[in-house]
Amino acid sequence: WYQRRVRDPNYVSKHESNFQPSINGGVTMKHNSNQRYATTAMGASMLRELARRNEIPLQEVMVRNDSPCGSTIGPIISAKTALRTVDLGCPQLSMHSIREMGGAKDPYHAVSLYKAFYEQFAGIDAEANDENCDGASTFI
């Protein structure tokens, strides 16, 4: 369980305009065009479909590609294991400060998403690997 930065009103220009999560808006999936996070295209697509089917709010965040950011060990693990991965967590404002805060609804959304994942991933994975689709998923 990781926390994800919410769009800080003091630094709006640091995020891509279409990827600015808000508190209580749902779990946030993190992307980076410089591959600094673990989210893969297939992992993101499968998670979006899982959230859509279960009506669980899902947000996406992307730091501008010309803006430096930290990283996680996720991209290394993903590359070495060939697993479909997603870097996600609850949005949080002012992460690592003495006044960091998150929404009261987001942990509920996260638990709902994780529960749906454990109960339904096998079916979504089978659809993604359906031989009749030549490896293409019906939800991509």
Buried (B, 14 or more C-beta within 10 A) or exposed (E): EBBBBBBEEEEEEBBBEEBBBBBBBBBBBBBBEEEBBBBBEBBBBBBBBBBEEBEBBBBBBBBBEEBEBEBBEBBEEBEEEEEBBBBBBBBBBBBEEEEEEBBEBBEBBBEBBBEBBEEBEEEBBEBBEEEEEEEEBEBB
